[in-house]
């Protein structure tokens, strides 16, 4: 089954390459791009919600093959000054919550993850040249316990914004770190395989957010509030 699925994914990508195609090129429309300007400074005490958008034309990241590849890239991205503490994989974007010791460490860590993920996805798709990411990553620093809790729900339950869940459907996203999340209000036994993410080392990420209550598996995310006066594109939801 996996072999057939991988062959199908490869065929989809190969059909998008080779010569000029009708309607090729950057598309116009309502999708806003992350502005190419200097990134703000980063405080090591603040977790960061980072969103990565896939390039147009790629197969769904929520296929079994590509989701496993992205999970492996998360597992392999482990640095002393940077860590991925939560993630979720959607059809055309990836949400993460990360922590870093400085702005430079944040940029290096995200570069490490995006390059590693790109190489592994291209290998899985059987192509040498293929654009994986459609834009710069979107970054939102989380500076309060409430913001961190909202971001946790937004990330690990993000599939509820995109999938039509029938009665009896699992409330825990199998294409995310939700399976290993330790902040559920109900005790859950994690998979035997170790967690792909690293534990939070910040007060906000490990303890502070819990002052607003542990998370129920039935919770669904709402759109994050944009800080007033800041021209920051809204990430894909």
N, C-alpha and C positions, 0 to 999 in steps of 0.2 A: 504493500500500500504506500509506504513512504517513497519507494522508488518511482512509482507512477506519479505521485504528487510532485516530487522533485522535477520529473521530466516535464510535467505540465507547467510548472513555474518557470523552468528554463526556456520553454518555447515562448511563453508570454514575453519574457525579457528580450529574447532574440528578435521577436517580431517588431520590437520598438527601436531597433538599431539598423543602420545601413541605408544611407541616402536620405534625400529630402522627402518628407512626408506631408500630406495635407494637414493643415492646422498645426504644424510643428512650431516650436519656439515658445517663448514665454507667453503664458496666457493672461489676458486681461480679465478683470472681474473683481469680485468683492474681497478676495483673499488678500490680506495685508501682509507685507513682508517685514521682517525684523530690520530696523534701520541700521545701516552700517556707520556706526559712530562709536566713540570710545566707550568701553564698558565702565560702569561706576566701580568705585572701590568696594571691597568685600570685607565684612567683619567675620572673623572666624567663629564668633558666637552664634551666627545666624545660619540655619539651614537654608538651602536654595531650591526652589522648584524650577526645574529645567525641562523644557519641551523641545523635542527634535522632530521636525516634520520630514517625511519621506519625499523623495522626488516623484514627480508625476509619472504614471505608467508602470510602476512597480507592482508586483503581486502583493496581496495582503500580508502584512507582517504577522497577522494572526493565523496564518497557516501553521500547521504543526511543525513543519521543517524550519521555516524562518523564525518562528517564535523560539524554538530551541537554540537556534544560532545566536539570537540576540541575548537569550539567557546566559549562554556560554560566554559572551562578551562581557556581560555584567560580572559574572564570576571571576573573570580574568583581570578585571580592572580594579586592582588593589594597590594603593599607594599609601605611604606614611602620611602624606599631607592632603589626601583626597580620598573620599569614600562615597559610594552609592549606598544609600540606606533604605530606599524603597524605589520600586519601579512598576510600570505597567505598560503593556504592549497593545496598541490599538491598530486598526487596519492600516492607517497611513501616518501614524506618528507614535512617538514613545514619550511617556512621562517619567521623570525621575525626581527624587529628592536626594540632594547631595550635600556634603559638607566638605569644606576645604579650609586650610590654615591661612590662606591669603588669596588675593585676586589672581596672582600668577599661578598659584597652585590650582585654583578653580579652572583657569583656562587650560593649563597643562593636562589636568585630569579629564576634562571634557574632550580635549583633542585626542588623548589616549583612547578614550572609549569610542569616539566616533570613527577614528581610523581603524581600530581593531574590529569594530562591528562592520565597517564597510568591507574590509578584506574578507571577513568570514562570510558575509552575505554574498559577495561576488563569487566566492568559491562554491557556495551551496547552489547558486544559480547557474554555475558553469559558464560564467562570462568573465572576461579580463577587463573590459572597459564598460563601466556602467555607473552613472551617477546615482548615489544612494540617498544623500540628504539634499532636500530641496532648498534649504535656506540656513542661515546662521541659527544657532539655538536661541530660544527665548528664555530669558532668565528673570526670576522674581524672587528677591530675597525675603525671607520670612522673619519678621522681627518681634513677634509676640506669640504667646502660647495659643491664642485663638487662631492666628494665621497659620500656625503649624498644624493644629488639629484640622482646620478646614482643608489644608493642602493634603494631609494624609488621606482624608476621605476622598478628596478630588482625584488623587492618584490611584489608590488601590481599588476604588469602586468606580473608576471612570468608564468601565465597559457598560455600566447601566445607562449611560447617556447615549450609547450607540447601538446596543443590542436590544432586540425585542425579547424580553424574558418571559417565557411561558410559566404557568403554574408548575412548581416543582423544580424549576431551573436552579442550579447552584447559585448561592448568593456570594460565593467567593470566586474571584476571577483566577482561573488556572494559568492565565498568561500574565501573571504579575507576582509580586512578592507577598501578596495577601496570604498565601498558604503558610508563610513563615512568620507573619506579623504577630507580635506579642502583645499588642495593645487592644485586643478584642475584649469586650465586656464578658463574653463567655469563653471558657477555656476550650481551646482547640488543640488537637494533637497534630503537630506539623509533619510533613513528609519525612521519611527516613533519610532521604538525601539532604545533606546540609544546605543551609540557606545560601542563596547566591549573593545576598547583600551583606554589608557589614553593619554592626551595631552603631547607633548614633553615639557620638562622644560629646555632643553639646547638651547643655541643660535644657534648652528649648526642645530639642529633638528627642531626648530620652525621658525627661521628667516633666518639664514645664507645661507641655500641652495637656497633660493628664488632669490638670486642675479643672478643666472644662468637661471631664468625663471620658471614660474609655469609649471605644467605638463599637456600635452594634452592627452585626453583619448586614442588617436590613437597611442601613443608612445609604443614601444616594447623594452624590455631590451636587453642589450648585456652582454657578459661575463665580470665579474669584473676583473680589472687588478691586478695581483699579485705583491706585493712589491718586488723589486729586492733583492736578497740575502736571502730570507726567504723561508724556506721549509714548505709551508702551503698547505695542500691538497685542490684542487678546490672543492667547494661544489656542490651538485647535482643541475642541471639546469632545 
